[in-house]
C-alpha cells in the first residue's frame, strides 16, 4: 500500500499518498469539536505546545522534548509553548462550566 511513500500518515484512499497538513488540521478540528473544545481558539498547532508542555509536566527531559518536537531553541519552547497550568483557575473554570451546564439543564422547557 505504501509503495514509495515514506511519510508517516498516508491516505487510506487510493492512490495512498501522504496527507497534507491542511487535511490533518481538518481531522484535528473535527476531533476538537466532537470533544467540546472550542476550535475557534484552539487550532491544530495548539497540540504541539500542549503535548510538549504535558511531556515536561510528566518528567520528560527538556533535551528530549526539544529533539522530538524539533524546537530550535530552549528559549522558544519556554516562551511560547511551555505553559504551566494554573490549577486553581482550572478548577474554578470546571466548576463554572458544571454550574452553567446544570443551570441550562434546569432551565429547559418541556414541549
C-alpha positions as CSV (number, residue, x, y, z in Angstrom):
1,X,0.0,0.0,0.0
2,X,2.8,2.5,0.8
3,X,4.9,1.7,-2.3
4,X,7.3,4.6,-2.5
5,X,5.6,6.8,0.2
6,X,7.7,7.3,3.3
7,X,5.6,9.9,5.2
8,X,4.1,8.8,8.5
9,X,0.4,9.5,7.6
10,X,-0.9,8.5,4.3
11,X,-4.4,8.4,2.9
12,X,-6.4,5.2,3.1
13,X,-8.0,6.2,-0.2
14,X,-6.1,5.3,-3.4
15,X,-3.5,6.4,-4.5
16,X,-2.4,6.3,-0.9
17,X,-0.3,9.5,-0.9
18,X,0.8,11.4,2.1
19,X,-1.9,13.6,3.5
20,X,-1.4,17.3,3.6
21,X,-1.0,19.4,6.7
22,X,-4.4,21.1,6.0
23,X,-6.0,17.6,5.8
24,X,-4.6,16.7,9.3
25,X,-5.7,20.1,10.6
26,X,-9.3,19.3,9.4
27,X,-9.1,16.0,11.3
28,X,-8.0,17.7,14.4
29,X,-10.6,20.5,14.2
30,X,-13.3,17.8,13.9
31,X,-11.9,15.9,16.8
32,X,-11.7,19.1,18.9
33,X,-15.3,20.0,18.1
34,X,-16.5,16.4,18.9
35,X,-14.6,16.7,22.2
36,X,-16.2,20.0,23.1
37,X,-13.0,22.0,22.6
38,X,-13.5,25.5,21.1
39,X,-11.9,25.1,17.7
40,X,-12.0,28.9,17.2
41,X,-9.5,29.2,20.0
42,X,-7.5,26.0,19.7
43,X,-6.1,25.0,16.4
44,X,-4.2,22.0,15.1
45,X,-0.9,23.8,16.0
46,X,-2.1,24.0,19.6
47,X,-1.4,20.3,20.0
48,X,2.3,20.9,19.6
49,X,2.6,23.1,22.6
50,X,0.1,21.2,24.6
51,X,1.8,17.9,24.1
52,X,5.3,19.4,24.8
53,X,4.0,21.0,28.0
54,X,2.4,17.8,29.1
55,X,5.6,15.9,28.4
56,X,7.5,18.4,30.6
57,X,5.0,18.1,33.4
58,X,5.3,14.3,33.1
59,X,9.1,14.5,33.7
60,X,10.4,14.2,30.1
61,X,13.8,16.0,29.9
62,X,13.9,19.3,28.1
63,X,16.5,17.8,25.7
64,X,14.2,15.0,24.6
65,X,11.3,17.4,24.2
66,X,13.3,19.8,22.1
67,X,14.5,17.0,19.9
68,X,11.1,15.3,19.5
69,X,9.3,18.5,18.7
70,X,12.1,19.8,16.5
71,X,12.3,23.0,18.5
72,X,15.3,25.2,17.5
73,X,16.0,26.6,21.0
74,X,15.1,26.2,24.6
75,X,14.0,29.9,24.8
76,X,11.4,29.5,22.1
77,X,9.9,26.5,23.9
78,X,9.9,28.2,27.2
79,X,8.5,31.5,25.9
80,X,5.7,30.2,23.6
81,X,5.0,26.6,24.4
82,X,5.8,25.6,27.9
83,X,2.7,26.6,29.7
84,X,2.1,25.8,33.3
85,X,-1.5,25.1,34.3
86,X,-2.9,27.3,37.0
87,X,-4.7,24.6,38.9
88,X,-6.9,26.9,40.9
89,X,-8.1,28.8,37.8
90,X,-8.6,25.5,36.0
91,X,-10.7,24.1,38.9
92,X,-12.8,27.3,39.0
93,X,-13.4,27.1,35.3
94,X,-14.5,23.5,35.6
95,X,-16.9,24.4,38.4
96,X,-18.3,27.3,36.4
97,X,-18.8,25.1,33.4
98,X,-20.5,22.5,35.5
99,X,-22.8,25.2,37.1
100,X,-23.6,26.5,33.6
101,X,-24.5,23.0,32.4
102,X,-26.7,22.3,35.5
103,X,-28.4,25.7,35.1
104,X,-29.1,25.1,31.4
105,X,-30.5,21.7,32.2
106,X,-32.7,23.1,35.0
107,X,-34.0,25.8,32.7
108,X,-35.1,23.5,29.9
109,X,-38.7,23.7,28.9
110,X,-40.8,20.6,28.1
111,X,-42.7,20.9,24.8
